Amino acid sequence: MSDATGSDEGGIDARYEEIDGERRLTFSADGRDATVAQNVDGYAMLKVRPGPTGDELERYYGFDMALDHAAELLGVAVADLPVPEAAADMGM
């Protein structure tokens, strides 16, 4: 099942979806991707990947730390990442 939502603000695209047992928030900018993933139950640590199906780079308890890593991968400021409402409650 996929429940995709998206937005594009300031040249950064954000796509939230629930697929393959995960909640995925993928940001894209200038040809680069960064994905923050969590299980659909919301009880696991957040995984940061260089794309929706990429290898895990790091795990975080807090959404803010995962967003910081995602912003670093994209070379943008955390404040520039558009977080869709459906993804706002990710993290432990």
PyMOL commands that place a pseudoatom at each C-alpha (Angstrom):
pseudoatom trace, name=CA, resn=MET, resi=1, chain=A, elem=C, hetatm=0, pos=[0.000, 0.000, 0.000]
pseudoatom trace, name=CA, resn=SER, resi=2, chain=A, elem=C, hetatm=0, pos=[1.261, 3.450, -0.825]
pseudoatom trace, name=CA, resn=ASP, resi=3, chain=A, elem=C, hetatm=0, pos=[-0.049, 6.658, 0.679]
pseudoatom trace, name=CA, resn=ALA, resi=4, chain=A, elem=C, hetatm=0, pos=[2.081, 9.211, -1.152]
pseudoatom trace, name=CA, resn=THR, resi=5, chain=A, elem=C, hetatm=0, pos=[2.067, 12.917, -0.544]
pseudoatom trace, name=CA, resn=GLY, resi=6, chain=A, elem=C, hetatm=0, pos=[4.507, 15.430, -1.880]
pseudoatom trace, name=CA, resn=SER, resi=7, chain=A, elem=C, hetatm=0, pos=[5.542, 19.024, -1.943]
pseudoatom trace, name=CA, resn=ASP, resi=8, chain=A, elem=C, hetatm=0, pos=[8.131, 21.131, -3.692]
pseudoatom trace, name=CA, resn=GLU, resi=9, chain=A, elem=C, hetatm=0, pos=[9.377, 24.212, -1.936]
pseudoatom trace, name=CA, resn=GLY, resi=10, chain=A, elem=C, hetatm=0, pos=[12.480, 26.182, -2.779]
pseudoatom trace, name=CA, resn=GLY, resi=11, chain=A, elem=C, hetatm=0, pos=[13.772, 23.585, -5.242]
pseudoatom trace, name=CA, resn=ILE, resi=12, chain=A, elem=C, hetatm=0, pos=[13.543, 20.735, -2.717]
pseudoatom trace, name=CA, resn=ASP, resi=13, chain=A, elem=C, hetatm=0, pos=[10.995, 18.027, -3.411]
pseudoatom trace, name=CA, resn=ALA, resi=14, chain=A, elem=C, hetatm=0, pos=[9.606, 16.032, -0.478]
pseudoatom trace, name=CA, resn=ARG, resi=15, chain=A, elem=C, hetatm=0, pos=[7.681, 12.806, -0.942]
pseudoatom trace, name=CA, resn=TYR, resi=16, chain=A, elem=C, hetatm=0, pos=[6.111, 10.844, 1.920]
pseudoatom trace, name=CA, resn=GLU, resi=17, chain=A, elem=C, hetatm=0, pos=[4.824, 7.332, 1.339]
pseudoatom trace, name=CA, resn=GLU, resi=18, chain=A, elem=C, hetatm=0, pos=[3.961, 4.184, 3.235]
pseudoatom trace, name=CA, resn=ILE, resi=19, chain=A, elem=C, hetatm=0, pos=[5.223, 1.209, 1.296]
pseudoatom trace, name=CA, resn=ASP, resi=20, chain=A, elem=C, hetatm=0, pos=[6.810, -2.197, 1.974]
pseudoatom trace, name=CA, resn=GLY, resi=21, chain=A, elem=C, hetatm=0, pos=[6.152, -1.921, 5.717]
pseudoatom trace, name=CA, resn=GLU, resi=22, chain=A, elem=C, hetatm=0, pos=[7.896, 1.430, 6.007]
pseudoatom trace, name=CA, resn=ARG, resi=23, chain=A, elem=C, hetatm=0, pos=[7.110, 5.104, 6.288]
pseudoatom trace, name=CA, resn=ARG, resi=24, chain=A, elem=C, hetatm=0, pos=[9.476, 6.886, 3.902]
pseudoatom trace, name=CA, resn=LEU, resi=25, chain=A, elem=C, hetatm=0, pos=[10.167, 10.579, 3.592]
pseudoatom trace, name=CA, resn=THR, resi=26, chain=A, elem=C, hetatm=0, pos=[12.383, 11.239, 0.589]
pseudoatom trace, name=CA, resn=PHE, resi=27, chain=A, elem=C, hetatm=0, pos=[13.868, 14.613, -0.215]
pseudoatom trace, name=CA, resn=SER, resi=28, chain=A, elem=C, hetatm=0, pos=[15.296, 15.397, -3.648]
pseudoatom trace, name=CA, resn=ALA, resi=29, chain=A, elem=C, hetatm=0, pos=[17.358, 18.411, -4.697]
pseudoatom trace, name=CA, resn=ASP, resi=30, chain=A, elem=C, hetatm=0, pos=[19.850, 18.993, -7.510]
pseudoatom trace, name=CA, resn=GLY, resi=31, chain=A, elem=C, hetatm=0, pos=[19.874, 15.324, -8.528]
pseudoatom trace, name=CA, resn=ARG, resi=32, chain=A, elem=C, hetatm=0, pos=[20.538, 14.053, -4.986]
pseudoatom trace, name=CA, resn=ASP, resi=33, chain=A, elem=C, hetatm=0, pos=[18.189, 12.107, -2.725]
pseudoatom trace, name=CA, resn=ALA, resi=34, chain=A, elem=C, hetatm=0, pos=[17.995, 11.516, 1.016]
pseudoatom trace, name=CA, resn=THR, resi=35, chain=A, elem=C, hetatm=0, pos=[15.417, 9.254, 2.655]
pseudoatom trace, name=CA, resn=VAL, resi=36, chain=A, elem=C, hetatm=0, pos=[14.324, 9.036, 6.280]
pseudoatom trace, name=CA, resn=ALA, resi=37, chain=A, elem=C, hetatm=0, pos=[12.584, 5.699, 6.918]
pseudoatom trace, name=CA, resn=GLN, resi=38, chain=A, elem=C, hetatm=0, pos=[10.772, 4.131, 9.868]
pseudoatom trace, name=CA, resn=ASN, resi=39, chain=A, elem=C, hetatm=0, pos=[8.581, 1.053, 10.241]
pseudoatom trace, name=CA, resn=VAL, resi=40, chain=A, elem=C, hetatm=0, pos=[4.862, 1.693, 9.732]
pseudoatom trace, name=CA, resn=ASP, resi=41, chain=A, elem=C, hetatm=0, pos=[4.153, 1.113, 13.414]
pseudoatom trace, name=CA, resn=GLY, resi=42, chain=A, elem=C, hetatm=0, pos=[6.428, 4.014, 14.307]
pseudoatom trace, name=CA, resn=TYR, resi=43, chain=A, elem=C, hetatm=0, pos=[8.294, 2.098, 17.026]
pseudoatom trace, name=CA, resn=ALA, resi=44, chain=A, elem=C, hetatm=0, pos=[11.719, 1.813, 15.419]
pseudoatom trace, name=CA, resn=MET, resi=45, chain=A, elem=C, hetatm=0, pos=[14.626, 4.168, 15.074]
pseudoatom trace, name=CA, resn=LEU, resi=46, chain=A, elem=C, hetatm=0, pos=[14.745, 6.323, 11.965]
pseudoatom trace, name=CA, resn=LYS, resi=47, chain=A, elem=C, hetatm=0, pos=[17.084, 5.172, 9.205]
pseudoatom trace, name=CA, resn=VAL, resi=48, chain=A, elem=C, hetatm=0, pos=[18.764, 7.662, 6.877]
pseudoatom trace, name=CA, resn=ARG, resi=49, chain=A, elem=C, hetatm=0, pos=[19.576, 6.442, 3.367]
pseudoatom trace, name=CA, resn=PRO, resi=50, chain=A, elem=C, hetatm=0, pos=[20.828, 8.051, 0.150]
pseudoatom trace, name=CA, resn=GLY, resi=51, chain=A, elem=C, hetatm=0, pos=[17.441, 7.267, -1.465]
pseudoatom trace, name=CA, resn=PRO, resi=52, chain=A, elem=C, hetatm=0, pos=[14.287, 5.216, -0.827]
pseudoatom trace, name=CA, resn=THR, resi=53, chain=A, elem=C, hetatm=0, pos=[15.938, 1.826, -1.275]
pseudoatom trace, name=CA, resn=GLY, resi=54, chain=A, elem=C, hetatm=0, pos=[19.582, 2.737, -0.641]
pseudoatom trace, name=CA, resn=ASP, resi=55, chain=A, elem=C, hetatm=0, pos=[21.800, 1.265, 2.041]
pseudoatom trace, name=CA, resn=GLU, resi=56, chain=A, elem=C, hetatm=0, pos=[21.318, 2.567, 5.556]
pseudoatom trace, name=CA, resn=LEU, resi=57, chain=A, elem=C, hetatm=0, pos=[23.864, 5.233, 6.488]
pseudoatom trace, name=CA, resn=GLU, resi=58, chain=A, elem=C, hetatm=0, pos=[22.866, 5.929, 10.095]
pseudoatom trace, name=CA, resn=ARG, resi=59, chain=A, elem=C, hetatm=0, pos=[20.055, 5.456, 12.656]
pseudoatom trace, name=CA, resn=TYR, resi=60, chain=A, elem=C, hetatm=0, pos=[18.546, 8.097, 14.909]
pseudoatom trace, name=CA, resn=TYR, resi=61, chain=A, elem=C, hetatm=0, pos=[15.947, 8.228, 17.685]
pseudoatom trace, name=CA, resn=GLY, resi=62, chain=A, elem=C, hetatm=0, pos=[14.974, 11.816, 16.950]
pseudoatom trace, name=CA, resn=PHE, resi=63, chain=A, elem=C, hetatm=0, pos=[13.389, 13.139, 13.781]
pseudoatom trace, name=CA, resn=ASP, resi=64, chain=A, elem=C, hetatm=0, pos=[15.383, 16.371, 14.098]
pseudoatom trace, name=CA, resn=MET, resi=65, chain=A, elem=C, hetatm=0, pos=[18.714, 14.514, 13.960]
pseudoatom trace, name=CA, resn=ALA, resi=66, chain=A, elem=C, hetatm=0, pos=[17.568, 12.445, 10.978]
pseudoatom trace, name=CA, resn=LEU, resi=67, chain=A, elem=C, hetatm=0, pos=[16.487, 15.622, 9.175]
pseudoatom trace, name=CA, resn=ASP, resi=68, chain=A, elem=C, hetatm=0, pos=[19.856, 17.200, 9.935]
pseudoatom trace, name=CA, resn=HIS, resi=69, chain=A, elem=C, hetatm=0, pos=[21.616, 14.254, 8.287]
pseudoatom trace, name=CA, resn=ALA, resi=70, chain=A, elem=C, hetatm=0, pos=[19.257, 14.355, 5.293]
pseudoatom trace, name=CA, resn=ALA, resi=71, chain=A, elem=C, hetatm=0, pos=[19.913, 18.077, 4.836]
pseudoatom trace, name=CA, resn=GLU, resi=72, chain=A, elem=C, hetatm=0, pos=[23.662, 17.428, 5.008]
pseudoatom trace, name=CA, resn=LEU, resi=73, chain=A, elem=C, hetatm=0, pos=[23.381, 14.782, 2.264]
pseudoatom trace, name=CA, resn=LEU, resi=74, chain=A, elem=C, hetatm=0, pos=[21.558, 17.285, 0.060]
pseudoatom trace, name=CA, resn=GLY, resi=75, chain=A, elem=C, hetatm=0, pos=[23.795, 20.226, 0.911]
pseudoatom trace, name=CA, resn=VAL, resi=76, chain=A, elem=C, hetatm=0, pos=[20.901, 22.366, 2.174]
pseudoatom trace, name=CA, resn=ALA, resi=77, chain=A, elem=C, hetatm=0, pos=[19.810, 23.844, 5.491]
pseudoatom trace, name=CA, resn=VAL, resi=78, chain=A, elem=C, hetatm=0, pos=[17.462, 21.816, 7.700]
pseudoatom trace, name=CA, resn=ALA, resi=79, chain=A, elem=C, hetatm=0, pos=[15.035, 24.742, 7.735]
pseudoatom trace, name=CA, resn=ASP, resi=80, chain=A, elem=C, hetatm=0, pos=[14.757, 24.444, 3.932]
pseudoatom trace, name=CA, resn=LEU, resi=81, chain=A, elem=C, hetatm=0, pos=[13.406, 20.877, 4.049]
pseudoatom trace, name=CA, resn=PRO, resi=82, chain=A, elem=C, hetatm=0, pos=[9.647, 20.846, 3.409]
pseudoatom trace, name=CA, resn=VAL, resi=83, chain=A, elem=C, hetatm=0, pos=[8.158, 18.197, 5.736]
pseudoatom trace, name=CA, resn=PRO, resi=84, chain=A, elem=C, hetatm=0, pos=[4.681, 17.028, 4.631]
pseudoatom trace, name=CA, resn=GLU, resi=85, chain=A, elem=C, hetatm=0, pos=[2.135, 16.971, 7.450]
pseudoatom trace, name=CA, resn=ALA, resi=86, chain=A, elem=C, hetatm=0, pos=[1.789, 13.174, 7.215]
pseudoatom trace, name=CA, resn=ALA, resi=87, chain=A, elem=C, hetatm=0, pos=[5.473, 12.801, 8.154]
pseudoatom trace, name=CA, resn=ALA, resi=88, chain=A, elem=C, hetatm=0, pos=[5.587, 15.351, 10.970]
pseudoatom trace, name=CA, resn=ASP, resi=89, chain=A, elem=C, hetatm=0, pos=[5.205, 12.699, 13.699]
pseudoatom trace, name=CA, resn=MET, resi=90, chain=A, elem=C, hetatm=0, pos=[8.120, 10.483, 12.649]
pseudoatom trace, name=CA, resn=GLY, resi=91, chain=A, elem=C, hetatm=0, pos=[10.652, 9.630, 15.347]
pseudoatom trace, name=CA, resn=MET, resi=92, chain=A, elem=C, hetatm=0, pos=[10.476, 8.170, 18.817]
for i in range(1, 92): cmd.bond("trace and resi %d" % i, "trace and resi %d" % (i + 1))
show_as sticks, trace
zoom trace
